[in-house]
């Protein structure tokens, strides 16, 4: 498990590495990192968005995690960023990046070159992104909506059901299970909420608090290969919790 750490509250900016059981293994950083946010892995390649320097870092997964490339800077042109949030990597190695204030998703090749936009349509404050073989899921926090695109950029549908709008207040991270159910961390309600791929609420996990099984401002989440759910929240200097298979 690779977790990005660092924002205006903390002096460090680093990537911490844990086992799938939650055991701390190591951490690493780079002198140019300021506010690492999103992490994605493809093979032995590790990609990290940094909102502080408006860039993407490409590391090799090895003992010392050497930097392969750093791409991007602040701006509106293609290849530049304004608050890159999260990213995902396709099966062929293309890197998809959400940009919060440029309202778009950019796509790069595996070397973070040859950028292009997923679509010419504006995407309202995109936070997180996940990929399937055929589709691109983009979570937006302003309208609490998940937009679904083809990899060619065609908007296929938007999951704006009553359940999603009424039950989610501030979604910032999500993941998909094998049935493409949507698992969302709802920051202000201190809950994890699970919806069908059609946007209907299935169930809610947790409640506000600092005890095991509770959340205080849940943020990042992911599913392991064993389908255990990993949730990172603010609980007393940050807390990583792992839940058994859903």
N, C-alpha and C positions, 0 to 999 in steps of 0.2 A: 504494500500500500504506500503510495507516494502522496504526501500532503503538503500543499503550499502554505507557508506561514509568512506573515509580515504585512503590516499596514501602518497607518499613522499612529496606532497605539503601541507599537512594539519597535524596538531599535533594530531587531534582526530581520533579515529577509533570507529565507532558506527553504529548502525542500527536506522534509523529514521522511524517513523510510521506516515502515513498520511491517512486521509479519502479518499474515492473515489472521493470526490470533491476537493481534494488537500489541505485540512485543516490539519495543523500540529497537531498531537495528543501527541506524546511522543517520546523519544529516549532511547536507552539503549546500554550498552557496556559490555565488559569483559576485565579484566586486561591483558589477554594473546592475545587479538586481536591486530593486527598491520596493516593489509591491507585488510579489508573485501571487497569482490568483488561480488560474486554471492549469490542470495537468492532464496530459494524454500520453499514452504509450502505444508504440507500434514496433513490434519486434524488440530490438535493443536500442530503439530511439525514444527519447523522452522530450516532449515539447511542453513548454511552460509559457503562459501569458503573464505579462507584467504590466499592471495598470499604472504603476509609478513612472515608468520610463516609456510607456506606450510601445512595447516591443514584444517579440516572441524569442525565446531562447530554445535552442536545440542542443541537447546533451546526449552523450553516449552513455548507456547504462553499463557501467564498468566500475572497477574498484574506486577510481578517483572521479568518476562522472565528468569526463572532459567536455568542454564546450566545443561544439562543432560549428555553430553559427548563431549570430544574433541578427534579427531582421526587424526593420521598421523603426519609425520615429513618429512624433506627433504630427498629425495633419489629416486632411480630408481626402487626398488623392488615393487612388488604388495603390496598395503596398504600404500605406501609412495607417496609423491608428489613432483613435480617440477613445481611450479606456477599453482596451481589449479585455473581455471578461473570461470566456471559457472556450474550449476547443475540443475537437474530436477528429479522429483519423479514420479515413475510409479503408476498405480492404486493399485498395491499390496504393495506399500511402499518401493520398492527398489530405492536407490539413485544413479543416474548416474552423474559422475563428469568428466568434460573435463580437461585435463592436457596439458598446452601449450608446455612445453619444453620436456616432456616425450612422446609427440605425441600419446596420447591414451585417451580412455575413460575407467574409472574404474566404477564398479558397486558394491555397498554395500547393505546389508540388512538395514532395518529401524533403527537398532541400530548402524549402521556404522561398522558392523563386516562382516567377511567372504568375503573379496574383491576378485574380479576377473576382468579380462579385457573383454570388449565387444567383441573385435576381436584381433587376433594376428597381423593383418596388421597395419602398421604405419599410423596414421592420421595426416596430415601435419598441425601443429600448430592449433589445434582445439580451438575455442573461446567459442562458445555458443552451447547449446543443448536443444532440445525440443522433447517431446514424444507424440505419439498417441497410441491408443490401440494396433496397430500392428507394428508400425515403430519408428525408432530413427533417428531424423534429427540432423546432426552435421554441424555447420558452421565453415569453416576454412578461415582464412584471407589471408594466403600466396598465395593460388591459387584461392581465391575468389569463393569458391565452397561450395555447400551444398551437403554432402554425406548422403545417406539414407540407413539405415541398418534395418534388422529385429532385434527383441529383442534377438535372438539367435546369433547375430553377423554377419549374412550373408549380404554382401554388395549388395543392390538391385539396386541402380542406383546412378548416380552423376549428379547433375544439373549444368552442365558446358555449358550453352547455350551462344551464342554470346551476348545476352542481359545482362546476369548476368556478364560476363567477362568485357564487354565494359562499362557498366553503373555503376559498383560498384568499388570504389577504395580501401576502407579499411573498410570492414564490421566487426563489433565486437559483435553486439547483434542482435537478431531477435526474432520474435514470429510468431505463426501460427493462422490464423483465422479459423472459423468453416468449411470453404471450403478447408483448408490446403494451402491457399495462403500464401506466405512467405513475411513478412514485415521486412525489414532490415534497421538498422540505419547505414548510410554511413558516417563515421567520418570526412573524409577530404573534402567531397563535401557539407557538411551541409544540407543533405537531408534525408528524409525517403522514401524508395523505395519499391514498392509492386510488387511482381512477382507471377505468377501462380505456381502451384505445379510442372509444367513442366519447370519452369525457365524463362518464357517469361515475360517481363516487362509489367505491367498493367498501373501504374501511379506513379508519384513522388509528395511528399508533401514537402512544405516549400522551403526556400532559406536561404542563409547565412545572419545573422544579429542578432540583439538583441531585436527586437520588437516582440509582440505576433504573433505566427504563423511562426516565423523565428527560425533558429537553429544556434548555434555555437558549433561545435563538439558534435553532438548528440551521446549519449551513450546508457543507458539502455532504454528499452521500453517493454510494456506489454499491453495486452488487459484485461479489466475488464469483469466481467460476463455480463455486459450490452453492451459489445463490444465497449466501449470507449477506444481510444488509448492513453496511457500514455507514454510520452517521457521525459527523463531527459537529459539535455545538459549543457554545460559550461556557458551559457549566464550569464555574470556578477555574479560571485559567485554561480553558479549553478541555474538551472531553471527547474521546473517541469511544463509541459504543458499537458493539457487533451483535446483531440479532440473528437467531437461527433461521433456517430456510423458511421463506414465506409460503 
